[in-house]
Amino acid sequence: QVQLVESGGGLVQPGESLRLACVISRSSISLGVVGWYRQMPGKERDMVATITEYNTINYGDSIQGRFTLSVDNARNTVVLQMNSLKPEDTAVYYCNAVSTDKTENYWGQGTQVTVSS
C-alpha cells in the first residue's frame, strides 16, 4: 500500500512563493512515477510536474519555468517549489504516485493553493 501526505498549501499574493511537500509511505511497491497535479474549479486535473524512476522530470506547459520539482530520497519526500505565483495557479494540488508496472495509481488528499491580492 502507498500513502501520500501533502503539506504546504495556503494563501499568497501574486509574485510570492510556496513550497509543497508530499511524504510517500509505501510497503514493497516499486514506484515508476511520482509528482504533482492540480485541479482548478470546474476543470480537469492537469499535470504540474512529474519525475520518473530514471530521474526524468516533466513540467506542464503552464508552468513556464516558475516551478521546480525535487526529491528528497532520505525523507521519501517530493517537493514542488513554486515561485512567481499567479492568480491562475489557484487550484487544489494533488500528489500522485504510479507503480512501476502502471497497475496502481495513488493520490494524496490534496492541498489548496490560493493566489490572490
PAGU-39581 format. One record per residue (C-alpha): residue number from 1; residue in three letters; chain; x, y, z. Coordinates in steps of 0.25 Angstrom, whole numbers, m for minus. Example, Ala and Ser with C-alpha at 12.3 -4.5 7.8 and 13.67 -1.06 7.14 Angstrom:
2
+------+------+-------+-------+-------+-------+
: resi : resn : chain :     X :     Y :     Z :
+------+------+-------+-------+-------+-------+
:    1 :  ALA :     A :    49 :   m18 :    31 :
:    2 :  SER :     A :    55 :    m4 :    29 :
+------+------+-------+-------+-------+-------+
% end
This chain:
117
+------+------+-------+-------+-------+-------+
: resi : resn : chain :     X :     Y :     Z :
+------+------+-------+-------+-------+-------+
:    1 :  GLN :     A :     0 :     0 :     0 :
:    2 :  VAL :     A :     4 :    14 :    m3 :
:    3 :  GLN :     A :     0 :    27 :     5 :
:    4 :  LEU :     A :     3 :    41 :     1 :
:    5 :  VAL :     A :     2 :    52 :    11 :
:    6 :  GLU :     A :     3 :    66 :     5 :
:    7 :  SER :     A :     6 :    79 :    12 :
:    8 :  GLY :     A :    10 :    94 :     9 :
:    9 :  GLY :     A :    m3 :   100 :     3 :
:   10 :  GLY :     A :    m8 :   113 :     6 :
:   11 :  LEU :     A :   m12 :   127 :     2 :
:   12 :  VAL :     A :    m1 :   136 :    m4 :
:   13 :  GLN :     A :    m1 :   149 :   m12 :
:   14 :  PRO :     A :     3 :   149 :   m27 :
:   15 :  GLY :     A :    18 :   148 :   m29 :
:   16 :  GLU :     A :    20 :   141 :   m16 :
:   17 :  SER :     A :    25 :   126 :   m14 :
:   18 :  LEU :     A :    20 :   114 :    m7 :
:   19 :  ARG :     A :    27 :   100 :    m5 :
:   20 :  LEU :     A :    18 :    88 :    m5 :
:   21 :  ALA :     A :    23 :    75 :     1 :
:   22 :  CYS :     A :    18 :    61 :    m1 :
:   23 :  VAL :     A :    23 :    50 :     8 :
:   24 :  ILE :     A :    22 :    36 :     2 :
:   25 :  SER :     A :    20 :    24 :    11 :
:   26 :  ARG :     A :    20 :    10 :     4 :
:   27 :  SER :     A :    22 :    m4 :     6 :
:   28 :  SER :     A :    29 :   m13 :    m4 :
:   29 :  ILE :     A :    22 :    m6 :   m16 :
:   30 :  SER :     A :    32 :     0 :   m26 :
:   31 :  LEU :     A :    28 :    14 :   m32 :
:   32 :  GLY :     A :    31 :    18 :   m46 :
:   33 :  VAL :     A :    26 :    32 :   m46 :
:   34 :  VAL :     A :    23 :    42 :   m35 :
:   35 :  GLY :     A :    19 :    56 :   m36 :
:   36 :  TRP :     A :     8 :    67 :   m35 :
:   37 :  TYR :     A :    m5 :    70 :   m42 :
:   38 :  ARG :     A :   m15 :    81 :   m40 :
:   39 :  GLN :     A :   m29 :    83 :   m42 :
:   40 :  MET :     A :   m36 :    97 :   m43 :
:   41 :  PRO :     A :   m51 :    99 :   m41 :
:   42 :  GLY :     A :   m59 :    92 :   m52 :
:   43 :  LYS :     A :   m47 :    87 :   m59 :
:   44 :  GLU :     A :   m40 :    74 :   m61 :
:   45 :  ARG :     A :   m28 :    70 :   m53 :
:   46 :  ASP :     A :   m15 :    75 :   m60 :
:   47 :  MET :     A :    m1 :    70 :   m59 :
:   48 :  VAL :     A :     8 :    81 :   m52 :
:   49 :  ALA :     A :    22 :    73 :   m51 :
:   50 :  THR :     A :    26 :    58 :   m50 :
:   51 :  ILE :     A :    39 :    50 :   m48 :
:   52 :  THR :     A :    41 :    36 :   m53 :
:   53 :  GLU :     A :    49 :    25 :   m47 :
:   54 :  TYR :     A :    60 :    29 :   m57 :
:   55 :  ASN :     A :    60 :    44 :   m51 :
:   56 :  THR :     A :    54 :    50 :   m64 :
:   57 :  ILE :     A :    46 :    62 :   m60 :
:   58 :  ASN :     A :    34 :    67 :   m68 :
:   59 :  TYR :     A :    27 :    80 :   m66 :
:   60 :  GLY :     A :    13 :    85 :   m70 :
:   61 :  ASP :     A :    12 :    95 :   m81 :
:   62 :  SER :     A :     6 :   106 :   m72 :
:   63 :  ILE :     A :    18 :   105 :   m62 :
:   64 :  GLN :     A :    28 :   113 :   m71 :
:   65 :  GLY :     A :    40 :   111 :   m62 :
:   66 :  ARG :     A :    34 :   116 :   m50 :
:   67 :  PHE :     A :    33 :   103 :   m42 :
:   68 :  THR :     A :    43 :    93 :   m38 :
:   69 :  LEU :     A :    41 :    78 :   m35 :
:   70 :  SER :     A :    51 :    71 :   m26 :
:   71 :  VAL :     A :    52 :    58 :   m18 :
:   72 :  ASP :     A :    58 :    56 :    m4 :
:   73 :  ASN :     A :    60 :    41 :    m4 :
:   74 :  ALA :     A :    65 :    41 :    10 :
:   75 :  ARG :     A :    51 :    46 :    15 :
:   76 :  ASN :     A :    43 :    40 :     4 :
:   77 :  THR :     A :    38 :    54 :     0 :
:   78 :  VAL :     A :    35 :    60 :   m13 :
:   79 :  VAL :     A :    36 :    75 :   m13 :
:   80 :  LEU :     A :    29 :    85 :   m22 :
:   81 :  GLN :     A :    35 :    99 :   m21 :
:   82 :  MET :     A :    26 :   109 :   m27 :
:   83 :  ASN :     A :    31 :   123 :   m30 :
:   84 :  SER :     A :    25 :   135 :   m36 :
:   85 :  LEU :     A :    11 :   130 :   m34 :
:   86 :  LYS :     A :     0 :   136 :   m42 :
:   87 :  PRO :     A :   m15 :   136 :   m39 :
:   88 :  GLU :     A :   m17 :   125 :   m50 :
:   89 :  ASP :     A :    m9 :   116 :   m41 :
:   90 :  THR :     A :   m20 :   115 :   m31 :
:   91 :  ALA :     A :   m25 :   101 :   m30 :
:   92 :  VAL :     A :   m25 :    89 :   m22 :
:   93 :  TYR :     A :   m11 :    82 :   m23 :
:   94 :  TYR :     A :   m10 :    67 :   m22 :
:   95 :  CYS :     A :     2 :    58 :   m20 :
:   96 :  ASN :     A :     2 :    45 :   m29 :
:   97 :  ALA :     A :    10 :    32 :   m30 :
:   98 :  VAL :     A :     9 :    21 :   m40 :
:   99 :  SER :     A :    14 :     8 :   m39 :
:  100 :  THR :     A :    26 :     3 :   m48 :
:  101 :  ASP :     A :    16 :    m7 :   m55 :
:  102 :  LYS :     A :     6 :     4 :   m56 :
:  103 :  THR :     A :    m5 :    m4 :   m50 :
:  104 :  GLU :     A :    m6 :     4 :   m37 :
:  105 :  ASN :     A :    m9 :    19 :   m37 :
:  106 :  TYR :     A :    m9 :    27 :   m23 :
:  107 :  TRP :     A :   m14 :    41 :   m20 :
:  108 :  GLY :     A :   m12 :    49 :    m7 :
:  109 :  GLN :     A :   m24 :    57 :    m1 :
:  110 :  GLY :     A :   m20 :    70 :    m8 :
:  111 :  THR :     A :   m15 :    83 :    m3 :
:  112 :  GLN :     A :   m22 :    97 :    m6 :
:  113 :  VAL :     A :   m13 :   108 :   m12 :
:  114 :  THR :     A :   m19 :   121 :   m14 :
:  115 :  VAL :     A :   m12 :   133 :   m21 :
:  116 :  SER :     A :   m20 :   146 :   m19 :
:  117 :  SER :     A :   m17 :   160 :   m15 :
+------+------+-------+-------+-------+-------+
% end
